[in-house]
Amino acid sequence: MNIHTIETGFFKLDGGAMFGVVPKTIWSRTNPADANNLCTWAMRCLLIEDEGRLILVDTGIGNKQDERFFSHYYLHGDASLDSSLNALGFNKDDITDVFLTHLHFDHVGGAIVRDGGKLVPAFKNATYWSNRQHWDWAIYPNEREKASFLKENIMPLQESGQLKFVSTEDGARFSDNIHIRFVYGHTDAMMLPLINYGDKQILYMADLLPSVGHIPLPYVMAYDMFPLKTLTEKKVFLNEAVENNYILFLEHDPVNECCTLQQTEKGVRVKDTFKIDEL
């Protein structure tokens, strides 16, 4: 097995929304905001070479939306999904599987591209993976979350015939080396791949833990549908990560790709940070 970080660029979101009830005077120490109270966040994906499969976990925001849409998110940075794949000697046609942790636009936007007047899968040879429970949640969205589930990112997957669903049994096997953990606080049935990588275990955190700055338990996003559920899930997973020495892969941290954790007098806190290619 080989694993690679795929950087797709940065965007900006409101700092208060990203940290919920935590005061700006505290969260701004780790994630400083600009004059509009916006903080920079990564859209970092993971590429896994595993037993003849080339698996991409999440796809970033993509580039098919109009100027008005992107004006809200201030996309910046030199990296893109294509350039990151190309730097590793791959292209989109090489991808065999696209594992979508959930269907919010900053995770699934790159899954679909415009081809003339049509919206088509960006990865024409890949199987796209979601789960039925989350899929139904996304195509019949609640009013609060509707703006994150864009039909143009979701329905072309179903229409293409390339979409499949995994079991929602926690710990279900995706491959011999990848098991799926489910969480329900950020959105319904979000999937976290737990990857056996040699003698190490890597847990892709998606939006359960966006960044190192979110490690303290009360640091829960206002975007989460069920914040108390997120808090409970964070506690379980952070303690599990300490006990099992998991490597946590951070999708949105603008600086840190990975971290390990340790127990301290203040609770679970960061131990080390590093890049995936340093493993």
Backbone bond lengths (Angstrom), bond angles and torsions (degrees), N, CA, C in turn:
res aa  C-N    CA-C-N  psi(-1)  N-CA   C-N-CA  omega(-1)  CA-C   N-CA-C  phi
1 M - - - 1.463 - - 1.522 110.12 -
2 N 1.342 115.89 139.09 1.458 122.33 171.26 1.525 107.99 -125.85
3 I 1.324 116.57 146.01 1.463 120.94 178.41 1.526 109.44 -130.91
4 H 1.322 115.18 144.60 1.456 121.23 -175.82 1.525 109.90 -140.29
5 T 1.307 116.19 141.53 1.462 121.22 171.06 1.524 109.78 -78.03
6 I 1.309 115.83 135.72 1.468 122.17 175.37 1.527 107.40 -117.31
7 E 1.318 116.30 105.03 1.460 120.89 176.71 1.527 109.26 -84.09
8 T 1.336 117.02 134.65 1.465 120.38 -179.83 1.526 111.99 -119.91
9 G 1.331 117.24 12.32 1.449 120.73 179.82 1.519 112.45 105.41
10 F 1.322 115.43 -178.74 1.461 122.89 -177.14 1.531 110.23 -119.66
11 F 1.322 114.60 156.76 1.452 120.56 171.32 1.520 108.54 -141.54
12 K 1.331 116.70 176.44 1.461 120.32 -178.68 1.524 110.33 -122.96
13 L 1.334 114.22 141.57 1.462 121.85 174.86 1.517 108.90 -135.85
14 D 1.307 115.30 157.26 1.462 120.87 -179.68 1.529 110.82 -60.73
15 G 1.322 116.56 128.69 1.461 120.79 -177.52 1.515 112.98 -63.32
16 G 1.316 117.50 -39.41 1.455 120.20 178.89 1.511 111.95 -63.10
17 A 1.338 116.80 -40.88 1.461 120.02 178.11 1.515 111.10 -65.13
18 M 1.318 117.19 -34.59 1.464 120.38 -177.96 1.523 112.85 -73.92
19 F 1.333 117.71 -21.40 1.464 119.75 -177.04 1.521 114.09 -119.67
20 G 1.311 117.62 4.77 1.460 120.30 172.32 1.518 113.58 59.27
21 V 1.329 116.69 -123.89 1.462 121.26 -173.24 1.522 113.52 -79.79
22 V 1.326 118.31 -5.72 1.469 120.72 -178.42 1.527 109.34 -73.81
23 P 1.323 119.29 130.32 1.464 121.83 -177.78 1.533 112.18 -65.38
24 K 1.315 115.17 149.03 1.458 121.10 179.46 1.523 111.52 -59.89
25 T 1.322 117.71 -34.74 1.466 120.29 -179.79 1.529 111.81 -59.77
26 I 1.336 116.19 -22.03 1.468 120.16 178.84 1.527 111.04 -95.45
27 W 1.366 117.82 -53.02 1.468 118.29 -174.89 1.516 112.96 -68.79
28 S 1.313 117.88 -24.57 1.469 119.66 -178.59 1.530 112.65 -70.19
29 R 1.325 117.30 -12.48 1.467 119.57 175.96 1.516 111.24 -66.86
30 T 1.317 117.17 -34.20 1.465 120.64 -179.59 1.521 112.35 -101.41
31 N 1.330 118.10 -26.72 1.464 122.38 -178.05 1.524 109.80 -134.13
32 P 1.321 117.30 78.86 1.470 120.08 -176.78 1.526 111.88 -61.51
33 A 1.332 115.11 142.54 1.463 121.49 -178.62 1.523 110.54 -100.20
34 D 1.344 115.62 158.15 1.457 119.82 174.85 1.532 109.34 -86.18
35 A 1.313 116.98 -171.00 1.462 121.17 -175.53 1.526 112.65 -64.95
36 N 1.330 117.01 -19.14 1.460 121.37 178.56 1.523 112.57 -98.37
37 N 1.326 116.17 13.50 1.465 122.79 179.89 1.540 112.20 68.21
38 L 1.322 116.70 22.41 1.454 121.47 179.98 1.525 110.28 -99.10
39 C 1.327 115.67 139.90 1.459 122.57 176.98 1.524 109.60 -111.83
40 T 1.308 115.70 150.36 1.459 121.66 177.53 1.517 110.84 -84.18
41 W 1.347 115.75 137.15 1.465 122.34 179.23 1.514 109.90 -135.41
42 A 1.313 115.35 146.18 1.463 121.36 175.43 1.521 109.95 -80.88
43 M 1.329 115.22 163.74 1.468 122.75 167.83 1.529 105.86 -128.85
44 R 1.311 114.39 75.20 1.469 123.50 -168.90 1.525 110.42 -95.23
45 C 1.299 116.71 125.94 1.461 122.09 -179.81 1.531 109.51 -110.73
46 L 1.314 115.65 174.24 1.463 121.16 -177.17 1.521 109.11 -129.92
47 L 1.318 116.14 134.81 1.459 122.62 176.80 1.522 108.60 -112.71
48 I 1.325 116.44 127.88 1.457 122.32 -174.82 1.519 109.43 -123.13
49 E 1.326 116.82 120.44 1.458 122.21 170.76 1.526 106.84 -92.61
50 D 1.325 116.36 113.43 1.464 119.99 -171.14 1.516 110.56 -144.08
51 E 1.318 116.32 107.84 1.466 122.71 173.01 1.530 112.33 52.14
52 G 1.313 116.07 49.94 1.451 121.13 177.12 1.513 115.07 83.22
53 R 1.326 117.16 -1.58 1.461 121.18 177.85 1.526 109.07 -106.40
54 L 1.319 116.03 147.45 1.456 121.94 174.31 1.523 106.39 -117.53
55 I 1.333 115.49 103.39 1.459 123.10 -168.14 1.525 109.35 -105.79
56 L 1.313 116.86 123.60 1.462 122.47 175.36 1.515 108.79 -104.15
57 V 1.329 116.18 123.87 1.460 121.41 177.66 1.519 108.45 -97.82
58 D 1.337 115.98 112.16 1.457 125.56 -176.99 1.535 111.45 66.11
59 T 1.335 115.43 166.82 1.470 119.24 -169.58 1.526 114.30 -136.82
60 G 1.334 118.48 3.97 1.452 119.45 -176.05 1.525 112.43 74.14
61 I 1.312 115.95 -167.07 1.470 121.88 -171.44 1.524 112.83 -87.53
62 G 1.341 117.71 -18.44 1.459 120.70 -178.54 1.516 112.12 77.24
63 N 1.345 115.53 -171.45 1.473 119.85 -176.77 1.527 113.23 -137.52
64 K 1.336 117.99 15.91 1.461 120.09 -173.83 1.527 114.20 -90.12
65 Q 1.337 117.80 -11.14 1.465 119.52 -177.63 1.525 110.50 -75.00
66 D 1.321 115.65 166.04 1.456 119.06 -177.31 1.535 110.82 -83.90
67 E 1.327 113.98 173.12 1.465 120.75 -175.66 1.528 111.59 -61.81
68 R 1.295 116.91 -36.40 1.465 120.16 -179.86 1.533 110.51 -62.28
69 F 1.324 116.28 -44.79 1.468 120.03 179.14 1.533 110.30 -60.09
70 F 1.308 116.67 -51.25 1.460 119.53 -175.93 1.531 112.76 -67.95
71 S 1.341 117.13 -21.18 1.470 119.33 -179.61 1.523 111.86 -64.70
72 H 1.314 117.80 -20.00 1.462 121.24 179.06 1.534 112.13 -79.71
73 Y 1.337 117.11 -17.33 1.462 119.43 -168.01 1.532 114.35 -120.72
74 Y 1.333 117.73 -4.57 1.459 121.96 169.58 1.532 111.94 50.10
75 L 1.316 115.95 57.45 1.459 119.66 178.68 1.522 110.34 -61.80
76 H 1.327 115.71 138.29 1.456 120.15 178.97 1.531 109.97 -156.42
77 G 1.316 115.72 171.94 1.456 121.75 -177.90 1.515 111.22 104.84
78 D 1.327 116.07 159.17 1.461 121.77 -175.92 1.525 113.21 -88.34
79 A 1.325 117.97 -19.95 1.463 120.77 -173.79 1.519 111.66 -81.84
80 S 1.315 115.36 150.13 1.457 122.36 172.49 1.519 107.84 -141.78
81 L 1.313 116.20 167.03 1.461 120.49 177.81 1.519 110.45 -58.26
82 D 1.328 116.85 -47.05 1.462 120.33 -179.20 1.523 112.21 -63.37
83 S 1.343 116.78 -46.79 1.469 119.22 -177.03 1.516 111.68 -65.39
84 S 1.336 117.04 -35.81 1.466 119.90 179.31 1.529 111.06 -68.73
85 L 1.336 116.86 -41.12 1.467 119.60 175.55 1.521 111.13 -63.84
86 N 1.334 115.96 -45.08 1.461 119.90 -178.36 1.520 112.74 -62.65
87 A 1.332 116.62 -34.97 1.470 120.62 179.42 1.522 111.62 -63.94
88 L 1.325 116.33 -23.51 1.467 121.32 178.52 1.525 112.62 -95.53
89 G 1.343 116.26 0.81 1.450 120.47 -179.74 1.509 114.26 87.87
90 F 1.334 117.20 16.82 1.465 121.90 -179.35 1.524 110.18 -118.32
91 N 1.328 115.18 165.71 1.455 120.95 169.10 1.527 108.73 -138.64
92 K 1.323 117.01 177.13 1.465 120.44 -173.51 1.528 112.92 -61.44
93 D 1.326 116.60 -31.12 1.463 119.43 -178.48 1.529 112.36 -70.30
94 D 1.321 117.67 -14.98 1.472 121.28 179.52 1.527 112.57 -81.05
95 I 1.318 117.37 -18.19 1.465 120.93 -175.72 1.527 109.71 -70.51
96 T 1.339 116.31 128.75 1.466 120.63 178.91 1.521 112.36 -97.76
97 D 1.350 117.03 -25.84 1.461 121.50 -175.92 1.524 109.05 -144.24
98 V 1.325 115.95 135.13 1.468 121.98 171.75 1.524 107.27 -116.10
99 F 1.315 115.61 112.91 1.469 123.09 -177.67 1.519 107.18 -97.60
100 L 1.319 116.30 113.11 1.467 121.52 -176.17 1.526 109.40 -100.58
101 T 1.324 116.49 110.86 1.466 119.53 -178.59 1.523 110.75 -60.02
102 H 1.331 116.27 -39.36 1.458 122.78 173.23 1.519 107.57 -165.00
103 L 1.312 117.21 175.41 1.458 121.29 -166.85 1.514 114.13 -106.36
104 H 1.319 118.85 23.25 1.462 121.26 171.09 1.528 109.38 -67.71
105 F 1.331 116.41 150.16 1.459 120.73 -167.93 1.517 114.47 -61.34
106 D 1.340 118.50 -28.43 1.459 120.21 -178.50 1.526 112.30 -82.19
107 H 1.326 116.58 -1.19 1.465 121.57 177.59 1.523 112.16 -113.45
108 V 1.323 116.80 -27.35 1.465 120.86 -174.65 1.531 112.96 -116.20
109 G 1.330 117.62 -7.93 1.468 119.77 -174.49 1.514 114.00 -56.58
110 G 1.326 117.27 -36.81 1.457 120.98 -179.14 1.512 114.20 -77.02
111 A 1.324 117.68 -2.04 1.465 121.62 -179.75 1.523 112.50 -75.79
112 I 1.342 116.18 -21.65 1.459 122.38 -176.20 1.531 109.18 -124.81
113 V 1.322 116.43 140.29 1.459 121.45 177.62 1.527 109.42 -128.96
114 R 1.318 115.46 163.86 1.458 120.80 174.32 1.524 109.19 -90.28
115 D 1.315 115.79 131.14 1.462 122.64 175.35 1.524 106.54 -125.74
116 G 1.343 115.04 94.40 1.455 119.57 -171.19 1.506 109.28 65.68
117 G 1.307 117.22 -122.08 1.458 120.53 178.76 1.505 113.68 -95.79
118 K 1.319 118.13 7.64 1.454 121.67 -176.74 1.523 111.92 -109.43
119 L 1.322 115.27 153.87 1.457 121.91 170.83 1.520 107.37 -105.10
120 V 1.338 116.11 122.11 1.464 120.84 -173.59 1.526 109.49 -134.73
121 P 1.332 118.01 159.29 1.464 120.75 176.53 1.528 111.27 -59.68
122 A 1.320 115.97 135.10 1.463 121.09 178.21 1.523 111.80 -70.29
123 F 1.339 116.17 -25.26 1.456 121.72 -176.70 1.526 107.76 -114.13
124 K 1.324 115.91 90.72 1.465 119.95 -167.08 1.524 113.27 -70.97
125 N 1.330 117.09 -19.61 1.467 120.18 -179.34 1.520 113.51 -102.75
126 A 1.326 116.78 6.87 1.470 121.04 -172.56 1.524 111.78 -100.70
127 T 1.329 114.00 152.01 1.461 121.52 164.01 1.516 107.75 -91.78
128 Y 1.330 116.54 132.06 1.463 121.91 177.32 1.529 108.60 -96.95
129 W 1.343 115.66 133.61 1.460 121.02 -174.69 1.524 111.99 -117.26
130 S 1.333 115.59 124.80 1.456 123.10 169.31 1.525 106.07 -133.42
131 N 1.324 116.71 -159.24 1.466 120.24 171.80 1.519 108.21 -137.73
132 R 1.319 116.39 151.14 1.451 121.47 -172.21 1.530 112.58 -58.86
133 Q 1.331 117.11 -39.61 1.457 119.89 -177.23 1.523 110.98 -64.19
134 H 1.326 116.75 -45.66 1.459 118.92 179.96 1.528 110.72 -71.24
135 W 1.314 116.80 -36.89 1.463 120.07 179.11 1.529 110.78 -58.43
136 D 1.313 116.87 -47.79 1.463 120.46 179.36 1.526 111.14 -63.53
137 W 1.327 116.20 -36.62 1.466 120.89 177.19 1.529 110.68 -62.02
138 A 1.342 116.07 -37.08 1.458 121.12 -176.56 1.523 113.06 -78.90
139 I 1.321 118.00 -36.67 1.469 118.60 -176.63 1.527 112.36 -85.03
140 Y 1.321 116.49 -13.11 1.475 121.72 171.19 1.525 108.31 -124.01
141 P 1.339 117.52 66.63 1.465 120.61 -168.28 1.523 113.31 -75.33
142 N 1.325 114.55 152.72 1.458 120.01 171.28 1.524 108.74 -75.14
143 E 1.317 116.31 161.96 1.465 120.65 -174.75 1.523 112.23 -63.72
144 R 1.310 117.02 -31.32 1.472 120.09 -177.21 1.524 111.87 -72.50
145 E 1.325 116.24 -32.00 1.461 120.56 -173.45 1.529 112.70 -103.61
146 K 1.305 117.04 -4.77 1.459 121.37 -172.75 1.520 112.80 -55.75
147 A 1.333 117.55 -37.06 1.464 120.48 -176.80 1.522 113.21 -67.33
148 S 1.331 116.85 -16.25 1.472 120.39 179.07 1.520 112.51 -91.17
149 F 1.337 117.23 -19.04 1.465 122.09 -179.32 1.524 108.31 -105.03
150 L 1.314 116.79 97.56 1.453 121.36 -176.87 1.530 109.77 -95.81
151 K 1.320 116.65 127.78 1.466 120.66 -176.07 1.519 112.61 -57.86
152 E 1.341 116.03 -34.52 1.464 118.90 -178.36 1.535 112.64 -68.51
153 N 1.332 117.38 -17.09 1.460 121.52 175.66 1.520 112.52 -89.46
154 I 1.324 116.37 -18.95 1.466 120.08 -166.63 1.525 112.59 -112.67
155 M 1.325 117.51 -53.50 1.459 119.66 -172.22 1.531 113.81 -63.89
156 P 1.347 120.05 -34.85 1.470 118.03 176.94 1.526 113.66 -61.56
157 L 1.322 117.74 -23.92 1.458 119.62 176.34 1.518 110.59 -64.75
158 Q 1.319 115.60 -46.05 1.462 120.04 179.37 1.528 111.11 -66.48
159 E 1.319 116.48 -41.90 1.457 120.75 -177.80 1.518 112.47 -66.62
160 S 1.327 117.21 -24.79 1.468 121.35 -177.04 1.522 113.07 -75.31
161 G 1.323 117.21 -21.75 1.456 120.88 -173.58 1.516 113.56 79.99
162 Q 1.324 117.84 5.26 1.466 121.53 -177.79 1.528 112.79 -95.86
163 L 1.332 117.76 -0.42 1.456 122.22 -176.44 1.522 111.12 -89.45
164 K 1.336 115.43 134.02 1.460 121.47 173.02 1.529 108.68 -134.08
165 F 1.332 115.64 160.07 1.457 121.51 -178.90 1.528 110.32 -115.46
166 V 1.324 114.99 141.57 1.460 121.11 173.99 1.526 109.02 -94.39
167 S 1.312 115.13 165.17 1.465 120.86 174.18 1.521 109.70 -67.16
168 T 1.331 116.07 145.99 1.467 119.90 176.36 1.528 112.20 -93.12
169 E 1.308 117.13 16.16 1.466 120.63 173.66 1.526 108.74 -72.55
170 D 1.324 117.12 122.14 1.465 120.27 -177.57 1.522 109.60 -60.30
171 G 1.330 115.66 130.18 1.450 120.61 -177.35 1.512 113.82 88.48
172 A 1.350 117.10 5.98 1.457 120.90 179.42 1.526 110.13 -57.24
173 R 1.304 116.40 146.97 1.460 121.43 -176.48 1.516 110.68 -86.24
174 F 1.338 116.23 127.93 1.455 122.23 172.32 1.524 110.66 -94.00
175 S 1.318 115.40 -36.42 1.463 123.11 171.42 1.524 106.07 -151.70
176 D 1.317 116.99 -179.65 1.462 119.25 179.15 1.523 111.86 -60.55
177 N 1.334 116.56 -26.60 1.461 121.00 -175.26 1.523 113.98 -108.86
178 I 1.327 117.30 -1.89 1.466 120.16 -175.90 1.521 109.52 -130.24
179 H 1.330 115.56 122.56 1.454 121.88 174.12 1.528 108.64 -114.59
180 I 1.316 116.07 154.67 1.462 121.28 -174.92 1.519 110.21 -108.10
181 R 1.323 115.68 126.87 1.456 122.12 172.37 1.535 108.23 -105.86
182 F 1.313 115.97 143.15 1.464 121.04 -176.86 1.525 110.52 -114.13
183 V 1.331 115.63 139.79 1.459 122.27 174.39 1.527 108.50 -134.76
184 Y 1.339 116.30 157.43 1.458 120.80 -166.83 1.527 113.75 -132.91
185 G 1.322 118.85 4.67 1.452 120.16 -176.34 1.513 113.69 -83.47
186 H 1.334 117.07 -44.28 1.465 120.41 -179.09 1.518 110.86 -69.80
187 T 1.307 115.63 -48.28 1.454 124.18 175.04 1.516 106.56 -155.55
188 D 1.316 117.82 168.11 1.453 119.74 -173.41 1.531 111.73 -72.56
189 A 1.338 115.55 125.56 1.472 123.08 172.78 1.525 113.20 59.50
190 M 1.336 117.05 47.41 1.453 121.33 171.20 1.528 109.16 -70.99
191 M 1.333 117.09 140.50 1.450 122.12 -174.74 1.528 111.01 -106.00
192 L 1.335 115.87 130.93 1.452 122.66 176.38 1.525 108.68 -116.23
193 P 1.322 119.37 114.13 1.460 119.59 176.66 1.528 111.72 -75.54
194 L 1.333 115.85 130.56 1.456 123.15 174.41 1.518 106.59 -106.64
195 I 1.325 115.68 116.59 1.464 122.17 -167.67 1.522 110.00 -109.68
196 N 1.315 116.41 124.80 1.463 121.48 171.45 1.520 107.91 -84.14
197 Y 1.335 115.75 113.97 1.464 121.73 -175.56 1.525 108.10 -123.63
198 G 1.337 115.72 90.80 1.455 119.44 -173.27 1.513 109.20 64.62
199 D 1.329 116.07 -125.21 1.462 120.37 178.83 1.518 112.19 -94.80
200 K 1.336 117.26 13.18 1.463 122.45 -178.38 1.527 110.16 -115.53
201 Q 1.324 115.41 158.73 1.457 121.65 173.55 1.522 108.91 -124.27
202 I 1.322 114.98 126.93 1.455 122.21 -178.15 1.527 108.11 -112.15
203 L 1.323 116.88 124.75 1.456 121.63 178.23 1.529 108.78 -109.71
204 Y 1.326 115.54 117.99 1.462 122.23 178.00 1.524 107.77 -79.76
205 M 1.335 117.41 115.69 1.462 121.27 -166.61 1.516 114.85 -86.31
206 A 1.340 118.10 -15.38 1.465 120.82 -177.78 1.537 109.71 44.81
207 D 1.336 118.05 -129.15 1.468 119.92 -176.09 1.524 113.59 -99.65
208 L 1.332 117.44 9.63 1.469 117.86 170.22 1.517 110.11 -70.85
209 L 1.323 117.48 -35.68 1.461 122.62 177.32 1.528 107.17 -140.17
210 P 1.336 117.58 90.36 1.462 119.52 -175.62 1.524 114.38 -64.67
211 S 1.324 117.25 -33.01 1.462 120.19 -173.03 1.520 110.33 -156.81
212 V 1.327 115.53 169.01 1.465 121.29 173.82 1.530 110.24 -57.56
213 G 1.325 116.65 -34.44 1.459 121.00 -179.59 1.513 113.91 -64.91
214 H 1.332 117.60 -13.36 1.461 121.49 -179.47 1.526 113.64 -99.21
215 I 1.323 118.74 8.28 1.464 120.24 -176.04 1.535 113.52 -64.50
216 P 1.327 121.21 -43.97 1.477 118.73 178.17 1.528 110.96 -55.66
217 L 1.298 117.52 138.56 1.461 121.54 -170.46 1.537 114.62 -55.44
218 P 1.338 120.53 -42.54 1.476 118.55 -177.15 1.526 114.09 -70.93
219 Y 1.323 117.67 -8.61 1.464 120.83 -176.65 1.527 108.89 -81.05
220 V 1.321 115.52 81.48 1.456 123.56 -175.92 1.528 108.26 -119.15
221 M 1.318 116.55 134.36 1.463 120.69 -176.34 1.531 112.54 -66.24
222 A 1.318 115.28 144.86 1.462 120.25 172.38 1.525 111.03 -69.58
223 Y 1.325 117.94 -16.33 1.462 121.79 176.23 1.533 112.30 -70.81
224 D 1.319 118.04 -19.38 1.462 120.91 -175.48 1.527 110.58 -67.66
225 M 1.332 115.47 136.47 1.457 120.32 -179.45 1.525 111.49 -70.02
226 F 1.332 116.74 -36.44 1.458 121.45 -175.42 1.529 108.66 -132.38
227 P 1.341 117.35 79.60 1.467 120.73 -171.22 1.524 114.38 -60.35
228 L 1.333 118.57 -35.36 1.467 118.82 178.66 1.523 110.92 -68.95
229 K 1.329 116.43 -32.27 1.462 120.35 174.25 1.521 110.39 -66.43
230 T 1.324 116.50 -42.61 1.467 120.01 176.07 1.519 110.73 -58.23
231 L 1.326 116.50 -44.77 1.460 119.76 -178.82 1.529 110.84 -59.80
232 T 1.320 116.52 -43.90 1.469 120.72 178.57 1.520 110.92 -64.05
233 E 1.341 116.96 -43.40 1.468 120.71 -180.00 1.518 111.28 -66.06
234 K 1.321 116.97 -40.82 1.463 119.56 177.28 1.523 111.10 -58.53
235 K 1.309 116.05 -45.85 1.464 120.14 -178.51 1.518 110.95 -58.45
236 V 1.329 116.50 -45.72 1.463 121.06 179.87 1.521 110.43 -62.59
237 F 1.319 117.37 -49.25 1.455 120.70 -174.50 1.525 112.43 -71.67
238 L 1.318 118.11 -36.77 1.461 119.33 179.21 1.528 110.91 -67.09
239 N 1.319 116.94 -41.47 1.464 119.46 176.61 1.526 111.19 -65.48
240 E 1.322 116.47 -39.17 1.465 120.92 176.85 1.529 110.62 -63.45
241 A 1.324 116.12 -38.67 1.460 120.60 179.58 1.525 111.69 -65.54
242 V 1.327 116.09 -39.65 1.468 119.48 176.54 1.525 110.41 -64.51
243 E 1.325 115.82 -48.14 1.464 121.09 -176.38 1.525 112.11 -61.96
244 N 1.334 116.56 -38.50 1.461 120.90 -174.96 1.522 113.59 -103.49
245 N 1.326 116.14 4.48 1.463 122.11 179.63 1.531 111.86 54.57
246 Y 1.343 115.55 44.14 1.455 119.70 176.39 1.518 110.56 -63.17
247 I 1.311 115.23 149.62 1.459 122.54 164.27 1.519 106.77 -94.83
248 L 1.311 117.53 124.77 1.456 122.16 -179.07 1.528 109.19 -98.46
249 F 1.325 115.93 123.52 1.463 121.23 177.44 1.523 107.91 -93.81
250 L 1.329 116.97 125.42 1.461 123.13 -169.32 1.521 110.14 -106.65
251 E 1.314 116.46 113.89 1.465 121.35 -174.34 1.520 113.01 -74.24
252 H 1.326 117.97 -34.46 1.466 120.01 -171.19 1.532 114.71 -112.00
253 D 1.311 118.77 -5.51 1.464 119.72 -179.92 1.529 109.01 -64.04
254 P 1.336 118.88 124.60 1.471 120.16 -175.89 1.516 113.91 -72.05
255 V 1.338 117.30 -13.87 1.468 121.35 -175.65 1.521 111.92 -119.47
256 N 1.320 116.62 -46.61 1.463 121.56 -169.62 1.527 111.77 -100.32
257 E 1.336 115.82 125.60 1.466 120.18 176.23 1.528 111.16 -78.14
258 C 1.320 115.90 -45.91 1.465 121.31 -172.44 1.514 109.97 -137.98
259 C 1.333 115.20 157.73 1.455 119.84 173.42 1.519 110.11 -150.88
260 T 1.313 114.62 160.24 1.460 122.01 165.42 1.524 106.97 -116.65
261 L 1.335 115.84 165.18 1.452 121.54 -173.39 1.519 111.39 -122.70
262 Q 1.326 115.38 161.70 1.456 121.81 175.28 1.518 109.58 -144.76
263 Q 1.320 115.81 155.90 1.461 121.34 176.45 1.522 108.85 -86.63
264 T 1.328 117.29 131.83 1.455 122.35 178.88 1.523 109.39 -130.44
265 E 1.331 116.33 177.96 1.463 120.43 177.36 1.530 111.89 -62.24
266 K 1.332 117.07 -25.56 1.464 121.51 179.82 1.528 112.21 -92.41
267 G 1.316 117.30 3.58 1.457 120.96 -176.13 1.515 110.41 108.89
268 V 1.313 116.56 -164.99 1.457 120.69 179.64 1.527 109.64 -70.48
269 R 1.320 115.67 131.90 1.457 122.08 179.23 1.524 109.50 -139.35
270 V 1.328 115.78 167.91 1.453 120.81 -179.10 1.530 110.29 -65.65
271 K 1.320 115.85 142.59 1.458 122.49 175.91 1.518 109.99 -104.61
272 D 1.318 116.88 -65.84 1.463 121.95 179.02 1.528 109.78 -131.53
273 T 1.314 116.10 152.41 1.467 122.08 171.85 1.524 108.41 -124.56
274 F 1.332 116.05 148.17 1.463 120.01 -175.85 1.525 109.19 -168.63
275 K 1.321 115.58 173.77 1.459 122.05 177.09 1.519 110.18 -96.02
276 I 1.309 115.86 155.02 1.457 120.63 -176.66 1.525 110.98 -62.58
277 D 1.336 118.40 -32.03 1.455 119.59 -178.28 1.515 113.13 -78.64
278 E 1.328 116.83 0.15 1.464 120.84 174.53 1.528 112.21 -90.43
279 L 1.304 117.39 -4.18 1.466 120.25 179.87 1.530 111.29 -72.14
